[in-house]
Amino acid sequence: MTRNNNLIGRQFVEQHWRRWPTTPRSAKPSPKDSQPSDSPETLPSDPILFARSLDFHPDPKQSELLADPHPRIVVNCTRQWGKTTVVSLKAVHHAVTHPGSLVLVASPGERQSANFIANAAAFLARLDIKTRTDGRNRISLKLPNGSSLVGLPEMPSKIRGFTASLLIVDEAAWVTDEMIHALRPTLAATQGPLWMLSTPGPATGAFYDAWHDSSERWRRISVPATECPRITPEFLEEEREALGDRVFRREYMCEFTDDDLAVFSRELIATAFNRDIQPLSPEGRPR
């Protein structure tokens, strides 16, 4: 882990760690002090109503994602759609309505994980739920109901041993397969949901494979910039001119495009294969 990542982790703790108030041993805590202001019984079980109660009003696509009960969800979305915000809200809703649960958040680096957990901390602050770190993981939030949210660095050798009830992979196109393969077993005992969200990246890897999986194993949600009400057509036209069509389609229109260093396009390579042509044997005859 780099020095900068360590600094980011320490800054997160300093900015977002709020200790629970302590009570002298001689004093008995009152019922008001011993419980958070919003208990699971008083919070909306519906995630969309929960979001609105926190003054967050999801757009139609965000509402679709929040309400989807499918255990495996892959979201291919435009830049600036608000995916980190909406899934951090999902993580908070899960944590407060499932006491004792563990929500794991993975990303390409510690900075992204810290940003995700900071968003979650802001939502919990609106609920007046006091949090602290869990004492073992630098980027983490521990709730009074025993639930935890943990942001992970991209270090597959350091993430074994967790048992998660919800696993979120943010910017999944840029998270290594080794990391994702190490994370999936954390759901083995709980059968909890797995969410992978990202803008398109390389045309390979776990996120790419999940998005192109034709089975019903994954629920696939696409959010191009044209379906984000906060992005104007005028801005998109400016971006298309500035970035060029290929980069624009990748960043804003949910299309996987070839790497900048690729010599041949995927389409060109695909046309080089024809299953109707039989390969020749060493003697020059069809096999």
Backbone torsions as a table, in degrees:
resi	resn	phi	psi	omega
1	MET	NA	135.8	-176.1
2	THR	-76.0	162.7	177.9
3	ARG	-61.3	-38.4	179.7
4	ASN	-63.0	-40.3	178.8
5	ASN	-64.7	-39.1	176.2
6	ASN	-61.4	-41.1	179.4
7	LEU	-63.5	-41.4	178.5
8	ILE	-60.5	-43.7	179.2
9	GLY	-61.8	-42.6	179.5
10	ARG	-65.9	-39.1	178.8
11	GLN	-63.6	-38.0	177.9
12	PHE	-60.6	-46.0	-179.3
13	VAL	-61.2	-44.6	-177.3
14	GLU	-65.8	-34.9	-175.4
15	GLN	-86.2	-29.9	-169.4
16	HIS	-121.3	2.8	179.1
17	TRP	-86.5	114.9	175.0
18	ARG	-119.7	114.5	-177.9
19	ARG	-72.8	148.5	171.6
20	TRP	-66.1	147.1	176.9
21	PRO	-66.7	138.8	-179.6
22	THR	-93.0	151.0	-179.5
23	THR	-118.0	128.9	177.9
24	PRO	-55.8	146.5	-177.5
25	ARG	-61.7	-28.9	-177.4
26	SER	-78.2	-13.5	-177.4
27	ALA	-106.1	146.0	177.4
28	LYS	-98.8	130.5	-179.1
29	PRO	-67.2	140.5	177.2
30	SER	-77.1	158.0	178.6
31	PRO	-56.7	-33.8	-179.8
32	LYS	-66.9	-39.5	-178.4
33	ASP	-77.2	-26.4	-173.7
34	SER	-85.0	-8.0	-178.4
35	GLN	-123.6	145.1	173.8
36	PRO	-65.1	159.5	-176.2
37	SER	-63.6	-30.0	178.4
38	ASP	-120.6	108.7	177.5
39	SER	-88.8	163.0	179.6
40	PRO	-55.5	-29.0	-178.5
41	GLU	-68.9	-28.5	-177.2
42	THR	-96.7	-10.3	-179.5
43	LEU	-86.8	143.7	178.9
44	PRO	-61.3	132.8	176.3
45	SER	-76.3	-25.3	176.8
46	ASP	-75.4	123.2	-175.4
47	PRO	-63.6	-29.4	179.4
48	ILE	-71.6	-43.9	176.0
49	LEU	-64.2	-36.3	176.6
50	PHE	-60.9	-44.0	179.2
51	ALA	-61.7	-44.5	-179.1
52	ARG	-66.2	-31.9	178.0
53	SER	-66.5	-19.8	177.1
54	LEU	-98.4	15.4	179.2
55	ASP	63.3	30.3	172.2
56	PHE	-113.7	119.5	-175.1
57	HIS	-109.7	98.4	-174.9
58	PRO	-67.2	146.2	174.4
59	ASP	-77.3	174.8	-174.9
60	PRO	-55.4	-42.7	-179.4
61	LYS	-69.8	-38.8	176.8
62	GLN	-64.3	-38.3	176.8
63	SER	-64.5	-40.8	177.2
64	GLU	-58.7	-43.4	-179.5
65	LEU	-67.6	-46.4	-177.7
66	LEU	-61.8	-34.9	-175.4
67	ALA	-87.1	-9.7	-174.2
68	ASP	-75.3	121.0	-178.8
69	PRO	-88.8	2.3	-175.6
70	HIS	-60.6	138.4	-176.3
71	PRO	-74.7	-15.4	-180.0
72	ARG	-132.5	110.6	-176.2
73	ILE	-125.2	132.5	174.9
74	VAL	-123.0	126.1	-176.5
75	VAL	-115.8	120.1	177.1
76	ASN	-108.0	108.7	-168.2
77	CYS	-134.8	163.5	176.7
78	THR	-70.7	161.2	170.4
79	ARG	-64.1	147.9	174.3
80	GLN	64.0	27.6	174.3
81	TRP	-80.4	-24.2	-177.6
82	GLY	98.4	26.7	-176.6
83	LYS	-63.4	-39.7	-179.2
84	THR	-64.7	-38.5	179.2
85	THR	-66.6	-45.8	-174.7
86	VAL	-70.9	-34.8	179.3
87	VAL	-79.8	-25.6	173.0
88	SER	-67.8	-33.9	174.5
89	LEU	-66.2	-40.7	176.0
90	LYS	-59.8	-42.4	179.9
91	ALA	-63.0	-41.7	178.9
92	VAL	-65.6	-44.5	178.7
93	HIS	-59.0	-42.2	178.6
94	HIS	-64.2	-43.6	-176.2
95	ALA	-65.9	-41.0	-176.1
96	VAL	-79.8	-23.5	-179.8
97	THR	-98.8	-3.5	176.3
98	HIS	-128.3	80.8	-177.6
99	PRO	-54.5	139.3	178.1
100	GLY	80.0	8.9	-177.4
101	SER	-86.4	162.4	177.0
102	LEU	-124.0	121.6	175.4
103	VAL	-105.8	120.2	178.0
104	LEU	-102.3	135.9	179.0
105	VAL	-124.0	119.9	177.3
106	ALA	-113.6	150.7	179.6
107	SER	-155.5	175.0	-179.0
108	PRO	-66.6	-15.5	-178.9
109	GLY	-161.3	168.3	-177.0
110	GLU	-66.4	-29.8	179.6
111	ARG	-62.7	-45.4	179.4
112	GLN	-64.8	-40.3	179.1
113	SER	-63.6	-40.6	178.7
114	ALA	-65.2	-37.8	178.2
115	ASN	-64.2	-41.2	178.8
116	PHE	-62.0	-49.6	-178.1
117	ILE	-66.1	-32.9	176.8
118	ALA	-64.4	-39.2	175.3
119	ASN	-61.8	-42.7	178.3
120	ALA	-62.9	-39.9	178.9
121	ALA	-62.0	-37.0	179.3
122	ALA	-65.6	-40.7	177.2
123	PHE	-65.2	-41.9	179.4
124	LEU	-64.5	-34.4	177.6
125	ALA	-64.0	-36.3	177.5
126	ARG	-64.6	-29.7	177.2
127	LEU	-83.3	-3.4	-176.4
128	ASP	60.1	35.9	175.1
129	ILE	-99.4	115.8	-176.9
130	LYS	-78.9	139.1	-176.8
131	THR	-130.3	164.6	172.5
132	ARG	-145.8	174.9	172.0
133	THR	-74.0	163.1	-177.9
134	ASP	-82.3	-0.3	177.5
135	GLY	85.7	-7.2	-178.8
136	ARG	-124.4	-29.8	-177.8
137	ASN	-118.8	129.6	-173.3
138	ARG	-62.3	-44.8	179.8
139	ILE	-99.4	91.8	-175.2
140	SER	-157.4	159.5	173.9
141	LEU	-132.6	129.9	175.9
142	LYS	-111.3	127.2	-178.8
143	LEU	-97.2	156.9	177.7
144	PRO	-60.1	-24.1	-179.9
145	ASN	-83.5	6.0	177.6
146	GLY	93.2	-7.9	178.0
147	SER	-76.4	155.3	178.9
148	SER	-136.8	148.0	169.4
149	LEU	-120.6	127.2	-175.2
150	VAL	-126.6	125.6	174.0
151	GLY	-95.4	128.5	-172.3
152	LEU	-104.5	142.9	168.2
153	PRO	-77.9	162.9	179.3
154	GLU	-84.1	77.0	179.3
155	MET	-137.6	87.8	-174.5
156	PRO	-52.5	-33.2	-177.5
157	SER	-72.4	-13.2	-175.8
158	LYS	-105.7	5.2	-173.4
159	ILE	-113.9	4.3	179.7
160	ARG	-76.5	149.5	178.5
161	GLY	105.2	-9.8	177.8
162	PHE	-80.7	149.5	169.7
163	THR	-124.8	105.1	-172.6
164	ALA	-99.6	149.6	172.3
165	SER	-102.8	-14.0	173.8
166	LEU	-150.4	129.2	-179.8
167	LEU	-120.0	123.9	-180.0
168	ILE	-120.2	128.0	176.2
169	VAL	-113.4	105.7	-178.7
170	ASP	-90.8	145.1	-173.5
171	GLU	50.7	49.1	-170.3
172	ALA	-63.8	-26.4	-179.8
173	ALA	-63.9	-20.1	-176.5
174	TRP	-108.7	4.2	174.7
175	VAL	-90.5	134.8	-175.3
176	THR	-67.7	152.1	175.8
177	ASP	-59.8	-36.5	179.4
178	GLU	-58.7	-41.6	179.0
179	MET	-65.5	-48.0	-178.8
180	ILE	-64.3	-38.9	178.6
181	HIS	-65.4	-33.2	177.7
182	ALA	-74.4	-25.3	-177.1
183	LEU	-84.1	-35.7	-172.8
184	ARG	-55.5	-39.4	179.4
185	PRO	-64.3	-13.4	178.1
186	THR	-65.6	-16.2	179.7
187	LEU	-98.1	1.8	-172.9
188	ALA	-60.3	-42.8	-175.6
189	ALA	-82.5	-26.8	-174.9
190	THR	-98.9	-20.8	-173.9
191	GLN	56.5	34.0	-177.2
192	GLY	-75.5	168.9	-178.7
193	PRO	-70.4	152.3	173.6
194	LEU	-125.3	122.2	177.2
195	TRP	-116.4	130.4	173.0
196	MET	-122.3	127.0	-176.2
197	LEU	-133.0	140.3	-179.9
198	SER	-174.4	159.6	159.8
199	THR	-79.1	158.8	-178.9
200	PRO	-60.0	145.2	176.4
201	GLY	-128.8	-138.4	178.2
202	PRO	-61.2	147.5	179.7
203	ALA	-80.8	51.4	178.5
204	THR	-164.3	166.3	175.9
205	GLY	99.7	178.3	-172.5
206	ALA	-64.1	-42.0	-179.6
207	PHE	-65.9	-45.2	178.2
208	TYR	-60.5	-43.9	-179.6
209	ASP	-64.4	-41.9	179.6
210	ALA	-64.4	-40.5	-179.1
211	TRP	-65.9	-32.5	-178.4
212	HIS	-99.0	10.9	176.4
213	ASP	-72.3	117.6	-175.8
214	SER	-82.6	-4.9	179.9
215	SER	-79.7	179.4	177.7
216	GLU	-92.4	13.3	-179.4
217	ARG	-64.1	-35.2	-177.3
218	TRP	-115.9	140.9	166.4
219	ARG	-92.0	120.8	-176.1
220	ARG	-106.1	126.0	179.9
221	ILE	-121.7	122.5	179.8
222	SER	-107.4	134.9	179.6
223	VAL	-133.3	84.1	174.8
224	PRO	-71.1	163.0	-176.7
225	ALA	-61.9	-27.4	179.3
226	THR	-67.7	-12.8	178.2
227	GLU	-106.8	8.5	176.4
228	CYS	-100.8	113.9	-175.3
229	PRO	-66.4	-11.6	-178.2
230	ARG	-92.4	-4.0	179.9
231	ILE	-111.8	122.4	-174.5
232	THR	-87.4	153.5	175.2
233	PRO	-59.3	-34.5	-180.0
234	GLU	-63.4	-42.3	178.1
235	PHE	-64.4	-41.7	-179.1
236	LEU	-64.0	-39.0	178.9
237	GLU	-65.3	-38.4	176.6
238	GLU	-64.2	-41.1	-179.9
239	GLU	-67.0	-39.0	178.8
240	ARG	-60.5	-42.1	179.0
241	GLU	-68.3	-36.9	-176.2
242	ALA	-77.6	-38.2	-173.5
243	LEU	-94.0	-23.3	-171.6
244	GLY	90.6	156.0	-172.2
245	ASP	-63.6	-41.9	-175.5
246	ARG	-64.7	-49.1	179.4
247	VAL	-67.4	-38.2	178.8
248	PHE	-59.5	-45.2	-179.5
249	ARG	-63.7	-34.0	178.6
250	ARG	-72.6	-45.6	-173.8
251	GLU	-77.6	-29.2	-171.6
252	TYR	-122.2	-21.7	-172.8
253	MET	-115.0	14.3	171.8
254	CYS	64.5	29.4	-179.2
255	GLU	-106.6	131.7	173.9
256	PHE	-77.1	126.0	-179.2
257	THR	-120.8	166.9	-177.4
258	ASP	-70.2	151.9	176.4
259	ASP	-62.3	149.2	-179.0
260	ASP	-59.3	-28.3	-176.1
261	LEU	-95.2	1.3	-177.9
262	ALA	-67.4	133.7	178.9
263	VAL	-80.0	-41.2	-179.7
264	PHE	-119.6	142.7	177.9
265	SER	-74.3	159.1	178.3
266	ARG	-63.6	-37.0	179.5
267	GLU	-63.5	-40.5	-179.8
268	LEU	-66.8	-41.1	178.5
269	ILE	-64.3	-39.4	-179.0
270	ALA	-63.6	-35.0	-179.7
271	THR	-72.1	-12.5	179.8
272	ALA	-79.7	-8.2	-179.1
273	PHE	-109.9	132.1	179.0
274	ASN	-137.3	110.9	-177.2
275	ARG	-70.7	-14.6	179.9
276	ASP	-78.6	-14.1	-179.4
277	ILE	-94.8	123.5	-179.3
278	GLN	-81.7	136.5	177.4
279	PRO	-68.1	152.8	-179.1
280	LEU	-90.2	146.9	174.0
281	SER	-80.6	167.0	177.5
282	PRO	-54.1	-25.6	-179.7
283	GLU	-84.7	-1.2	179.1
284	GLY	88.7	8.4	179.2
285	ARG	-103.1	150.7	175.1
286	PRO	-61.7	141.0	179.0
287	ARG	-74.1	NA	NA
